[in-house]
Amino acid sequence: MDFQTLLDQTINGITLYEWGVTLLTWIGVAIGLIIAHAIVHRYAKRITDRTATTKDDVATELLGSVRRYVLVLVAFYIAVKVHDVTERMNVIAGRALLIGVLLQLGHWGGSLIRLSADSYRRRLQDQDSEPNLAAVNAIAFLGRVALWTVALMVILDNFGVNITALVAGLGVGGIAVALAVQNILGDLFAYVSILFDRPFLLGDFLIVGEFMGNVEKIGIKTTRLRSLSGEQLIFSNSDLLSSRIRNYKRMYERRIVFTIGVTYQTTKPQLEAIPVIIREIIDGLEDVRFDRSHFKTFGNFSLDFETVYYVTQPDFALYMDRQQSINLALFERFAEAGIDFAYPTQTLFVEGTR
């Protein structure tokens, strides 16, 4: 049998010559695609390395993550379509290409999830907040699992597997599990809200109802505060988010309102001098800003003055230092002016008999 006769031999109605041409076309196109992909990726990386934006870096990384087996499957599909070998080969090539595309989409989706998680961790670090790496990694892992589950179901469906019963079973099972662990899931979703919305961060000083303390740990189910008296306060995440939270760490300045009372024996000139004295004292201090001081009301046993000022920093210790300085200065200035502070008194009038 000569060589030409060998080439004329047929397999499934296609000569060995046609099979060989198809194979060579497949190999040639695959090599060409791999080389072209490497060149384009290298050129794109050179361009994006010179830019300050990050979006083009993401696009370049996604371009570089194209799998070679996907390029090989694309080349196989092209070779089969160009030479139109057999109907069965056309079907095989189409399904192979579909699987390759779905797997590549899965890799791209996984890369986007990873890049998003990395970006979120860097953003937290830039804000001097310690990220909960385990939680971020867990969320990223669950996202990848969901992504690959959808891709697997699409692949099975294209291979003729009836996934309707499987999806229905997973749905019923998911509902049963959700009902069984609804409290845990509620805390988990609340944790995700805390993680991304960031109503508070580690180290923030919070007041929740009658409780107060510094945020010590943000967990998947609970958030823990260290109170001023030393004990640890534990809140479930869902309960914490449903409460009214006051975050003092994000206070830019502190508004202070205080009241003093003087006796009813105080003269009018002395009453007129009190707001002036208070303003002079406050204006003489650093990190404070005077707002107002007024004779507010006639009390049961005192003439009451209300004063408002601002501490320009949120530090509580600084506020207490400034308030102490104001109180000491008031005590001294009132003594010099002959003004008496009021205290609860009772006057008894005795009517004599004749």
Contacts in CASP RR format, 6 or more apart in sequence:
PFRMAT RR
TARGET T0000
AUTHOR 0000-0000-0000
METHOD contacts of the structure
MODEL  1
MDFQTLLDQTINGITLYEWGVTLLTWIGVAIGLIIAHAIVHRYAKRITDR
TATTKDDVATELLGSVRRYVLVLVAFYIAVKVHDVTERMNVIAGRALLIG
VLLQLGHWGGSLIRLSADSYRRRLQDQDSEPNLAAVNAIAFLGRVALWTV
ALMVILDNFGVNITALVAGLGVGGIAVALAVQNILGDLFAYVSILFDRPF
LLGDFLIVGEFMGNVEKIGIKTTRLRSLSGEQLIFSNSDLLSSRIRNYKR
MYERRIVFTIGVTYQTTKPQLEAIPVIIREIIDGLEDVRFDRSHFKTFGN
FSLDFETVYYVTQPDFALYMDRQQSINLALFERFAEAGIDFAYPTQTLFV
EGTR
6 16 0 8 1.000
7 15 0 8 1.000
7 16 0 8 1.000
7 17 0 8 1.000
8 15 0 8 1.000
8 16 0 8 1.000
8 17 0 8 1.000
9 15 0 8 1.000
9 16 0 8 1.000
10 16 0 8 1.000
11 19 0 8 1.000
12 86 0 8 1.000
12 88 0 8 1.000
13 86 0 8 1.000
14 85 0 8 1.000
14 86 0 8 1.000
18 83 0 8 1.000
18 85 0 8 1.000
19 85 0 8 1.000
21 83 0 8 1.000
22 79 0 8 1.000
22 80 0 8 1.000
22 83 0 8 1.000
22 85 0 8 1.000
23 79 0 8 1.000
25 78 0 8 1.000
25 79 0 8 1.000
25 82 0 8 1.000
25 83 0 8 1.000
26 75 0 8 1.000
26 76 0 8 1.000
26 78 0 8 1.000
26 79 0 8 1.000
26 80 0 8 1.000
27 75 0 8 1.000
28 75 0 8 1.000
29 74 0 8 1.000
29 75 0 8 1.000
29 78 0 8 1.000
29 79 0 8 1.000
30 71 0 8 1.000
30 72 0 8 1.000
30 75 0 8 1.000
30 76 0 8 1.000
32 75 0 8 1.000
33 71 0 8 1.000
33 74 0 8 1.000
33 75 0 8 1.000
34 68 0 8 1.000
34 71 0 8 1.000
37 63 0 8 1.000
37 64 0 8 1.000
37 66 0 8 1.000
37 71 0 8 1.000
40 63 0 8 1.000
41 60 0 8 1.000
41 63 0 8 1.000
41 64 0 8 1.000
44 59 0 8 1.000
44 60 0 8 1.000
44 63 0 8 1.000
45 60 0 8 1.000
47 56 0 8 1.000
48 56 0 8 1.000
48 57 0 8 1.000
48 59 0 8 1.000
48 60 0 8 1.000
51 57 0 8 1.000
54 119 0 8 1.000
58 112 0 8 1.000
58 115 0 8 1.000
61 111 0 8 1.000
61 115 0 8 1.000
62 108 0 8 1.000
62 111 0 8 1.000
62 112 0 8 1.000
65 107 0 8 1.000
65 108 0 8 1.000
65 111 0 8 1.000
66 104 0 8 1.000
67 100 0 8 1.000
67 103 0 8 1.000
67 104 0 8 1.000
67 107 0 8 1.000
69 100 0 8 1.000
70 100 0 8 1.000
70 101 0 8 1.000
70 103 0 8 1.000
70 104 0 8 1.000
73 96 0 8 1.000
73 97 0 8 1.000
73 99 0 8 1.000
73 100 0 8 1.000
74 97 0 8 1.000
76 93 0 8 1.000
76 96 0 8 1.000
76 97 0 8 1.000
77 93 0 8 1.000
77 94 0 8 1.000
77 96 0 8 1.000
77 97 0 8 1.000
80 89 0 8 1.000
80 90 0 8 1.000
80 92 0 8 1.000
80 93 0 8 1.000
81 90 0 8 1.000
81 93 0 8 1.000
84 90 0 8 1.000
95 158 0 8 1.000
95 159 0 8 1.000
98 155 0 8 1.000
98 158 0 8 1.000
99 155 0 8 1.000
102 151 0 8 1.000
102 154 0 8 1.000
102 155 0 8 1.000
103 151 0 8 1.000
105 151 0 8 1.000
106 147 0 8 1.000
106 148 0 8 1.000
106 151 0 8 1.000
109 144 0 8 1.000
109 147 0 8 1.000
110 144 0 8 1.000
110 147 0 8 1.000
113 140 0 8 1.000
113 143 0 8 1.000
113 144 0 8 1.000
113 147 0 8 1.000
114 140 0 8 1.000
116 140 0 8 1.000
117 136 0 8 1.000
117 137 0 8 1.000
117 139 0 8 1.000
117 140 0 8 1.000
120 131 0 8 1.000
120 136 0 8 1.000
120 196 0 8 1.000
121 131 0 8 1.000
121 133 0 8 1.000
121 136 0 8 1.000
124 130 0 8 1.000
124 131 0 8 1.000
125 131 0 8 1.000
127 201 0 8 1.000
129 198 0 8 1.000
129 201 0 8 1.000
129 202 0 8 1.000
130 202 0 8 1.000
132 195 0 8 1.000
132 218 0 8 1.000
132 219 0 8 1.000
135 191 0 8 1.000
135 195 0 8 1.000
135 219 0 8 1.000
135 220 0 8 1.000
136 195 0 8 1.000
138 220 0 8 1.000
139 192 0 8 1.000
139 195 0 8 1.000
153 163 0 8 1.000
153 166 0 8 1.000
153 167 0 8 1.000
156 163 0 8 1.000
157 163 0 8 1.000
178 185 0 8 1.000
183 236 0 8 1.000
183 238 0 8 1.000
184 221 0 8 1.000
186 237 0 8 1.000
186 238 0 8 1.000
187 220 0 8 1.000
187 221 0 8 1.000
187 222 0 8 1.000
187 236 0 8 1.000
187 237 0 8 1.000
187 238 0 8 1.000
188 220 0 8 1.000
188 221 0 8 1.000
188 237 0 8 1.000
189 238 0 8 1.000
190 236 0 8 1.000
190 237 0 8 1.000
190 238 0 8 1.000
190 240 0 8 1.000
190 241 0 8 1.000
191 218 0 8 1.000
191 219 0 8 1.000
191 220 0 8 1.000
191 221 0 8 1.000
191 237 0 8 1.000
193 241 0 8 1.000
194 200 0 8 1.000
194 218 0 8 1.000
194 223 0 8 1.000
194 237 0 8 1.000
194 240 0 8 1.000
194 241 0 8 1.000
195 218 0 8 1.000
199 241 0 8 1.000
199 245 0 8 1.000
199 247 0 8 1.000
200 206 0 8 1.000
200 215 0 8 1.000
200 245 0 8 1.000
200 247 0 8 1.000
200 249 0 8 1.000
201 215 0 8 1.000
201 249 0 8 1.000
202 215 0 8 1.000
202 216 0 8 1.000
202 217 0 8 1.000
202 218 0 8 1.000
203 214 0 8 1.000
203 215 0 8 1.000
203 216 0 8 1.000
203 249 0 8 1.000
204 214 0 8 1.000
204 215 0 8 1.000
204 247 0 8 1.000
204 248 0 8 1.000
204 249 0 8 1.000
204 250 0 8 1.000
205 212 0 8 1.000
205 213 0 8 1.000
205 214 0 8 1.000
205 215 0 8 1.000
205 247 0 8 1.000
205 248 0 8 1.000
205 249 0 8 1.000
206 212 0 8 1.000
206 213 0 8 1.000
206 214 0 8 1.000
206 215 0 8 1.000
206 225 0 8 1.000
206 245 0 8 1.000
206 246 0 8 1.000
206 247 0 8 1.000
206 248 0 8 1.000
207 213 0 8 1.000
207 245 0 8 1.000
207 246 0 8 1.000
207 248 0 8 1.000
208 225 0 8 1.000
208 235 0 8 1.000
208 240 0 8 1.000
208 243 0 8 1.000
208 244 0 8 1.000
208 245 0 8 1.000
208 246 0 8 1.000
209 243 0 8 1.000
209 244 0 8 1.000
211 225 0 8 1.000
211 227 0 8 1.000
211 233 0 8 1.000
212 225 0 8 1.000
212 227 0 8 1.000
212 228 0 8 1.000
213 225 0 8 1.000
213 226 0 8 1.000
213 227 0 8 1.000
213 228 0 8 1.000
213 233 0 8 1.000
214 225 0 8 1.000
214 226 0 8 1.000
215 223 0 8 1.000
215 224 0 8 1.000
215 225 0 8 1.000
216 224 0 8 1.000
216 225 0 8 1.000
216 226 0 8 1.000
216 232 0 8 1.000
217 223 0 8 1.000
217 224 0 8 1.000
219 237 0 8 1.000
220 237 0 8 1.000
221 236 0 8 1.000
221 237 0 8 1.000
222 234 0 8 1.000
222 235 0 8 1.000
222 236 0 8 1.000
222 237 0 8 1.000
223 234 0 8 1.000
223 235 0 8 1.000
223 237 0 8 1.000
223 240 0 8 1.000
224 232 0 8 1.000
224 233 0 8 1.000
224 234 0 8 1.000
224 235 0 8 1.000
225 232 0 8 1.000
225 233 0 8 1.000
225 234 0 8 1.000
225 235 0 8 1.000
226 232 0 8 1.000
226 233 0 8 1.000
227 233 0 8 1.000
235 243 0 8 1.000
248 314 0 8 1.000
248 316 0 8 1.000
249 314 0 8 1.000
251 314 0 8 1.000
252 314 0 8 1.000
253 310 0 8 1.000
253 311 0 8 1.000
253 312 0 8 1.000
253 313 0 8 1.000
253 314 0 8 1.000
254 310 0 8 1.000
254 311 0 8 1.000
254 313 0 8 1.000
254 314 0 8 1.000
254 316 0 8 1.000
254 319 0 8 1.000
255 291 0 8 1.000
255 308 0 8 1.000
255 310 0 8 1.000
256 308 0 8 1.000
256 309 0 8 1.000
256 310 0 8 1.000
256 311 0 8 1.000
256 319 0 8 1.000
256 323 0 8 1.000
257 306 0 8 1.000
257 307 0 8 1.000
257 308 0 8 1.000
258 306 0 8 1.000
258 307 0 8 1.000
258 323 0 8 1.000
258 326 0 8 1.000
259 296 0 8 1.000
259 304 0 8 1.000
259 305 0 8 1.000
259 306 0 8 1.000
259 307 0 8 1.000
260 304 0 8 1.000
260 305 0 8 1.000
260 307 0 8 1.000
260 330 0 8 1.000
260 341 0 8 1.000
261 302 0 8 1.000
261 303 0 8 1.000
261 304 0 8 1.000
261 305 0 8 1.000
261 341 0 8 1.000
261 342 0 8 1.000
262 270 0 8 1.000
262 271 0 8 1.000
262 274 0 8 1.000
262 302 0 8 1.000
262 303 0 8 1.000
262 305 0 8 1.000
262 334 0 8 1.000
262 339 0 8 1.000
262 340 0 8 1.000
262 341 0 8 1.000
262 342 0 8 1.000
263 302 0 8 1.000
263 303 0 8 1.000
263 340 0 8 1.000
263 341 0 8 1.000
263 342 0 8 1.000
264 301 0 8 1.000
264 302 0 8 1.000
264 303 0 8 1.000
264 342 0 8 1.000
265 340 0 8 1.000
266 303 0 8 1.000
266 339 0 8 1.000
266 340 0 8 1.000
270 337 0 8 1.000
270 338 0 8 1.000
270 339 0 8 1.000
271 295 0 8 1.000
271 303 0 8 1.000
273 337 0 8 1.000
273 339 0 8 1.000
274 293 0 8 1.000
274 295 0 8 1.000
274 305 0 8 1.000
274 339 0 8 1.000
275 293 0 8 1.000
275 294 0 8 1.000
275 295 0 8 1.000
275 305 0 8 1.000
275 307 0 8 1.000
277 330 0 8 1.000
277 333 0 8 1.000
277 334 0 8 1.000
277 337 0 8 1.000
278 293 0 8 1.000
278 305 0 8 1.000
278 307 0 8 1.000
278 326 0 8 1.000
278 330 0 8 1.000
279 290 0 8 1.000
279 293 0 8 1.000
281 325 0 8 1.000
281 326 0 8 1.000
281 329 0 8 1.000
281 330 0 8 1.000
281 333 0 8 1.000
282 288 0 8 1.000
282 290 0 8 1.000
282 307 0 8 1.000
282 309 0 8 1.000
282 326 0 8 1.000
283 290 0 8 1.000
285 322 0 8 1.000
285 325 0 8 1.000
285 326 0 8 1.000
287 311 0 8 1.000
287 312 0 8 1.000
287 313 0 8 1.000
287 318 0 8 1.000
287 322 0 8 1.000
288 309 0 8 1.000
288 310 0 8 1.000
288 311 0 8 1.000
288 312 0 8 1.000
288 322 0 8 1.000
289 309 0 8 1.000
289 310 0 8 1.000
289 312 0 8 1.000
290 309 0 8 1.000
291 308 0 8 1.000
291 309 0 8 1.000
291 310 0 8 1.000
292 307 0 8 1.000
292 308 0 8 1.000
293 305 0 8 1.000
293 306 0 8 1.000
293 307 0 8 1.000
293 308 0 8 1.000
294 305 0 8 1.000
294 306 0 8 1.000
294 307 0 8 1.000
295 303 0 8 1.000
295 304 0 8 1.000
295 305 0 8 1.000
296 304 0 8 1.000
296 305 0 8 1.000
296 306 0 8 1.000
297 304 0 8 1.000
298 304 0 8 1.000
301 342 0 8 1.000
301 343 0 8 1.000
301 344 0 8 1.000
301 345 0 8 1.000
302 342 0 8 1.000
303 342 0 8 1.000
311 318 0 8 1.000
311 319 0 8 1.000
311 322 0 8 1.000
334 340 0 8 1.000
334 341 0 8 1.000
END
